[in-house]
Amino acid sequence: MRSIVAFYTLLLGMAIVCMMAFKPAGAMSCGDIDLNLSECMWYLAGRDGDPSTACCNGVRHLEKLGVTTRDRRVACDCLRETVKRMHGIRNSLVDSLPSKCSAKLSYVKYLDHCDR
């Protein structure tokens, strides 16, 4: 199972590198969300009791990136799509991630209404 996760993490990383080459300066992208949350997948699937240090570092980095309303809406949309795409992710654990990592990501509470 871990080899599958490692493969998808590598694949995701390669996609992110490609996407970052075309990213306008200062704009948050879905690649940023995927990259920064890649270490959180075991926690979000309920396989780890607490998020890892690497996971929380990524969550806190997203907090720093989401400075504009547009950034936060993009992050919300991307996170919503990631949650839909990844089977086994528990919404309750997604909701708890910011507080577990001592971060403020208000958009996590509103994944069904990212335009707020």
KELUMRO-27941 format. One line per 5 residues: number of its first residue (from 1); for each residue x, y, z of N, C-alpha, C, O, CB. Coordinates in steps of 0.001 Angstrom, whole numbers. Glycine has a CB too. Layout:
NUM> X:Y:Z:X:Y:Z:X:Y:Z:X:Y:Z:X:Y:Z; ...
***
This chain:
1> 822:-1193:0:0:0:0:867:1260:0:581:2223:-712:-936:-3:1206; 1931:1238:809:2802:2416:865:3486:2661:-474:3749:3809:-831:3855:2251:1966; 3780:1586:-1227:4417:1768:-2527:3460:2449:-3502:3894:3211:-4365:4883:417:-3093; 2175:2182:-3370:1187:2851:-4216:1130:4333:-3870:1091:5184:-4759:-208:2202:-4052; 1125:4637:-2578:1113:6036:-2141:2379:6736:-2612:2322:7877:-3069:983:6133:-601
6> 3526:6062:-2505:4791:6649:-2949:4753:6923:-4450:5212:7972:-4902:5973:5717:-2604; 4208:5984:-5224:4108:6171:-6664:3242:7383:-7001:3626:8213:-7825:3539:4917:-7323; 2070:7485:-6361:1183:8609:-6636:1778:9928:-6153:1554:10969:-6772:-170:8380:-5982; 2526:9897:-5067:3188:11108:-4593:4233:11559:-5603:4343:12750:-5890:3835:10875:-3215; 5004:10615:-6145:5993:10939:-7169:5310:11480:-8419:5745:12483:-8985:6837:9703:-7516
11> 4250:10820:-8844:3507:11265:-10018:2940:12666:-9805:3006:13515:-10694:2378:10281:-10340; 2390:12892:-8631:1855:14200:-8282:2956:15249:-8297:2755:16354:-8802:1180:14156:-6909; 4106:14917:-7752:5234:15846:-7738:5671:16233:-9138:5963:17399:-9401:6399:15242:-6991; 5718:15260:-10037:6102:15554:-11418:5077:16464:-12083:5447:17380:-12818:6256:14254:-12221; 3808:16224:-11835:2762:17074:-12406:2869:18491:-11864:2663:19462:-12593:1370:16495:-12108
16> 3186:18601:-10597:3298:19919:-9970:4451:20700:-10568:4322:21896:-10828:3483:19785:-8455; 5573:20042:-10788:6721:20718:-11397:6330:21274:-12755:6686:22403:-13094:7923:19754:-11534; 5605:20492:-13529:5153:20964:-14845:4197:22141:-14710:4288:23108:-15466:4474:19827:-15618; 3288:22062:-13758:2308:23135:-13576:2961:24409:-13066:2547:25507:-13437:1213:22696:-12612; 3975:24280:-12222:4627:25451:-11647:5350:26262:-12722:5517:27473:-12579:5611:25027:-10553
21> 5775:25605:-13788:6472:26308:-14857:5570:27338:-15527:6068:28305:-16104:6989:25317:-15891; 4261:27153:-15462:3319:28048:-16119:2499:28875:-15143:1514:29497:-15542:2402:27260:-16993; 2880:28894:-13888:2119:29594:-12855:2530:31060:-12783:3719:31354:-12666:2318:28920:-11491; 1568:31995:-12848:1906:33401:-12678:2431:33655:-11269:1988:33024:-10310:686:34287:-12962; 3364:34570:-11155:3948:34890:-9848:2864:35359:-8886:2021:36184:-9239:5044:35972:-9989
26> 2893:34832:-7682:1971:35270:-6644:612:34599:-6660:-194:34844:-5762:1781:36711:-6752; 326:33761:-7649:-982:33115:-7726:-905:31706:-7148:21:30952:-7447:-1485:33073:-9185; -1883:31363:-6322:-1950:30010:-5773:-2556:29092:-6823:-3429:29500:-7590:-2781:29974:-4451; -2088:27855:-6850:-2593:26894:-7826:-2989:25593:-7135:-2677:25372:-5965:-1539:26623:-8915; -3679:24740:-7880:-4022:23421:-7348:-2756:22616:-7075:-2731:21774:-6178:-4942:22660:-8328
31> -1721:22873:-7838:-441:22213:-7582:95:22545:-6205:666:21685:-5534:576:22604:-8635; -85:23798:-5776:343:24194:-4428:-413:23395:-3370:173:22932:-2392:123:25709:-4210; -1709:23241:-3575:-2535:22499:-2622:-2081:21048:-2564:-1839:20509:-1484:-4032:22582:-3007; -1966:20418:-3727:-1577:19009:-3773:-190:18788:-3183:21:17843:-2422:-1615:18499:-5206; 748:19649:-3527:2111:19507:-3024:2161:19648:-1506:2790:18841:-821:3026:20541:-3675
36> 1502:20663:-991:1575:20936:439:762:19967:1284:1022:19824:2479:1113:22329:706; -206:19307:690:-1014:18346:1446:-651:16891:1158:-1265:15980:1713:-2472:18563:1141; 333:16667:304:682:15288:-63:1100:14455:1147:864:13247:1173:1805:15291:-1092; 1709:15077:2135:2143:14350:3332:993:14111:4320:1181:13468:5353:3263:15119:4025; -179:14625:4000:-1326:14513:4911:-2267:13364:4561:-3218:13106:5299:-2102:15803:4912
41> -2025:12680:3469:-2989:11698:2980:-3249:10562:3967:-4393:10126:4099:-2507:11125:1679; -2230:10074:4659:-2443:8997:5633:-3349:9473:6755:-4230:8739:7203:-1099:8502:6209; -3134:10699:7207:-3990:11242:8269:-5416:11433:7756:-6373:11049:8429:-3424:12586:8793; -5564:12022:6571:-6889:12326:6027:-7697:11065:5724:-8927:11104:5686:-6752:13158:4764; -7007:9961:5513:-7688:8685:5276:-7946:7931:6580:-8527:6846:6565:-6861:7815:4329
46> -7517:8499:7704:-7751:7871:8992:-6754:6788:9354:-7000:5995:10262:-9104:7301:9016; -5633:6747:8653:-4631:5707:8916:-3578:6144:9934:-2874:5303:10491:-3947:5313:7623; -3466:7441:10180:-2576:7981:11211:-3431:8729:12216:-4381:9415:11836:-1474:8918:10596; -3106:8605:13485:-3891:9260:14532:-3784:10770:14515:-4743:11468:14842:-3466:8758:15868; -2629:11276:14138:-2385:12716:14071:-1631:13025:12796:-929:12164:12266:-1595:13215:15310
51> -1769:14260:12288:-991:14630:11105:502:14654:11435:895:15011:12545:-1444:16004:10565; 1314:14277:10472:2764:14273:10664:3297:15701:10695:2595:16645:10331:3460:13464:9548; 4526:15845:11125:5185:17156:11123:5254:17704:9704:5002:18889:9483:6606:17061:11732; 5594:16847:8739:5674:17281:7340:4313:17751:6838:4225:18736:6106:6199:16141:6450; 3265:17054:7227:1907:17455:6858:1612:18849:7403:1169:19729:6666:869:16434:7388
56> 1857:19043:8687:1558:20342:9309:2417:21458:8734:1961:22597:8627:1764:20264:10818; 3651:21147:8363:4480:22161:7703:3835:22596:6395:3831:23784:6072:5905:21621:7444; 3289:21645:5638:2600:21969:4392:1344:22785:4628:1063:23725:3884:2251:20705:3648; 587:22434:5654:-637:23172:5992:-293:24612:6369:-960:25548:5926:-1397:22475:7154; 737:24790:7178:1134:26152:7578:1682:26945:6395:1535:28166:6339:2187:26096:8696
61> 2316:26249:5449:2789:26934:4242:1600:27420:3415:1640:28520:2862:3690:25996:3395; 547:26614:3325:-657:27047:2609:-1269:28274:3266:-1782:29160:2583:-1688:25913:2553; -1214:28325:4586:-1734:29493:5303:-993:30754:4851:-1609:31806:4677:-1596:29301:6842; 313:30652:4663:1115:31802:4223:835:32166:2765:895:33338:2393:2605:31506:4403; 527:31156:1937:261:31416:519:-1107:32048:285:-1274:32826:-654:362:30127:-268
66> -2074:31729:1118:-3449:32179:896:-3706:33575:1420:-4490:33759:2350:-4409:31227:1539; -3046:34567:825:-3153:35926:1352:-4310:36717:757:-4842:37611:1415:-1873:36664:1107; -4705:36411:-459:-5790:37168:-1079:-7071:36334:-1086:-7038:35114:-925:-5409:37591:-2520; -8182:37010:-1273:-9465:36310:-1379:-9428:35334:-2541:-9914:34209:-2427:-10627:37311:-1555; -8852:35761:-3662:-8750:34888:-4832:-7933:33635:-4498:-8321:32527:-4866:-8110:35646:-6017
71> -6810:33808:-3807:-5987:32658:-3416:-6784:31669:-2576:-6714:30459:-2790:-4750:33124:-2640; -7538:32192:-1625:-8305:31317:-740:-9422:30604:-1501:-9724:29447:-1207:-8892:32120:425; -10033:31270:-2465:-11080:30617:-3267:-10489:29533:-4159:-11062:28452:-4296:-11826:31653:-4127; -9344:29826:-4763:-8665:28814:-5581:-8305:27616:-4714:-8520:26470:-5107:-7391:29401:-6253; -7756:27886:-3530:-7380:26806:-2615:-8597:25978:-2220:-8525:24750:-2181:-6702:27376:-1362
76> -9696:26632:-1933:-10927:25941:-1554:-11414:25052:-2699:-11731:23882:-2484:-12020:26959:-1162; -11474:25605:-3916:-11916:24827:-5077:-11012:23615:-5301:-11492:22508:-5548:-11937:25709:-6336; -9705:23836:-5213:-8754:22746:-5438:-8870:21677:-4361:-8848:20483:-4657:-7326:23286:-5483; -8993:22108:-3122:-9124:21148:-2026:-10414:20346:-2165:-10428:19139:-1920:-9090:21870:-668; -11488:21011:-2554:-12763:20310:-2760:-12604:19234:-3835:-13074:18109:-3664:-13882:21312:-3160
81> -11946:19577:-4937:-11749:18613:-6018:-10829:17473:-5589:-11048:16324:-5973:-11176:19312:-7250; -9812:17778:-4805:-8910:16735:-4307:-9658:15758:-3416:-9478:14545:-3525:-7735:17356:-3536; -10494:16286:-2539:-11276:15428:-1639:-12210:14529:-2446:-12377:13357:-2110:-12091:16285:-633; -12819:15064:-3506:-13708:14253:-4354:-12928:13164:-5089:-13393:12033:-5224:-14445:15148:-5371; -11738:13524:-5560:-10931:12639:-6391:-10286:11498:-5588:-10157:10382:-6091:-9853:13442:-7094
86> -9892:11771:-4373:-9174:10796:-3550:-10171:9995:-2718:-10828:10543:-1833:-8138:11503:-2631; -10282:8733:-2994:-11208:7868:-2263:-10672:7601:-862:-9469:7426:-668:-11431:6536:-3019; -11563:7573:96:-11185:7231:1458:-10848:8404:2354:-10574:8213:3539:-10042:6333:1422; -10862:9614:1817:-10579:10783:2650:-11827:11101:3467:-12933:11164:2930:-10145:12015:1780; -11640:11298:4745:-12753:11587:5650:-12914:13093:5816:-11977:13793:6200:-12531:10915:7025
91> -14114:13578:5521:-14381:15016:5624:-14125:15553:7025:-13642:16675:7177:-15814:15308:5222; -14439:14775:8041:-14222:15241:9414:-12739:15468:9688:-12378:16370:10445:-14792:14231:10418; -11883:14656:9078:-10444:14834:9265:-9926:16018:8459:-8993:16698:8888:-9695:13563:8867; -10522:16270:7296:-10171:17473:6529:-10511:18702:7365:-9714:19635:7464:-10923:17510:5151; -11704:18697:7966:-12133:19828:8799:-11208:20051:9989:-10977:21192:10389:-13552:19604:9295
96> -10680:18975:10554:-9850:19097:11757:-8395:19444:11463:-7658:19826:12372:-9902:17816:12535; -7974:19317:10222:-6561:19489:9879:-5983:20847:10279:-4918:20883:10896:-6381:19297:8406; -6639:21967:9956:-6045:23256:10353:-5815:23377:11858:-4746:23816:12282:-6935:24391:9895; -6788:22999:12660:-6613:23136:14112:-5562:22163:14635:-4810:22506:15547:-7947:22904:14837; -5494:20963:14079:-4470:19999:14497:-3066:20516:14191:-2103:20166:14872:-4693:18646:13803
101> -2962:21356:13155:-1658:21885:12741:-1454:23335:13175:-496:23979:12745:-1512:21781:11232; -2331:23849:14011:-2239:25242:14497:-2155:26236:13346:-1306:27127:13334:-1016:25409:15411; -3042:26067:12390:-3089:26954:11225:-4513:27476:11050:-5475:26865:11514:-2610:26214:9938; -4626:28603:10379:-5935:29186:10086:-6192:29084:8586:-5679:29874:7793:-6013:30674:10565; -6987:28108:8225:-7416:27932:6838:-8932:27924:6847:-9557:26864:6804:-6832:26607:6198
106> -9517:29100:6904:-10969:29211:7069:-11741:28557:5931:-12860:28089:6140:-11366:30665:7173; -11170:28513:4739:-11894:27954:3594:-12139:26455:3735:-13010:25916:3053:-11128:28224:2315; -11408:25782:4585:-11611:24342:4761:-13019:24056:5273:-13589:23012:4955:-10566:23763:5732; -13586:24966:6061:-14940:24778:6604:-16016:24923:5538:-17140:24457:5728:-15197:25775:7720; -15688:25561:4423:-16703:25925:3430:-16465:25252:2081:-16700:25873:1045:-16733:27430:3248
111> -16011:24015:2064:-15695:23365:796:-16898:23255:-126:-16732:23185:-1344:-15133:21996:1049; -18104:23237:424:-19299:23183:-422:-19684:24551:-964:-20500:24650:-1880:-20461:22599:354; -19099:25611:-402:-19433:26989:-796:-18159:27821:-862:-17951:28703:-29:-20450:27628:201; -17314:27551:-1835:-16014:28219:-1921:-16109:29694:-2290:-15118:30417:-2189:-15154:27516:-2923; -17280:30151:-2714:-17426:31556:-3100:-17653:32467:-1901:-17815:33674:-2077:-18573:31709:-4076
116> -17668:31926:-694:-17869:32745:516:-16673:33614:786:-16665:34368:1760:-18146:31866:1729
***
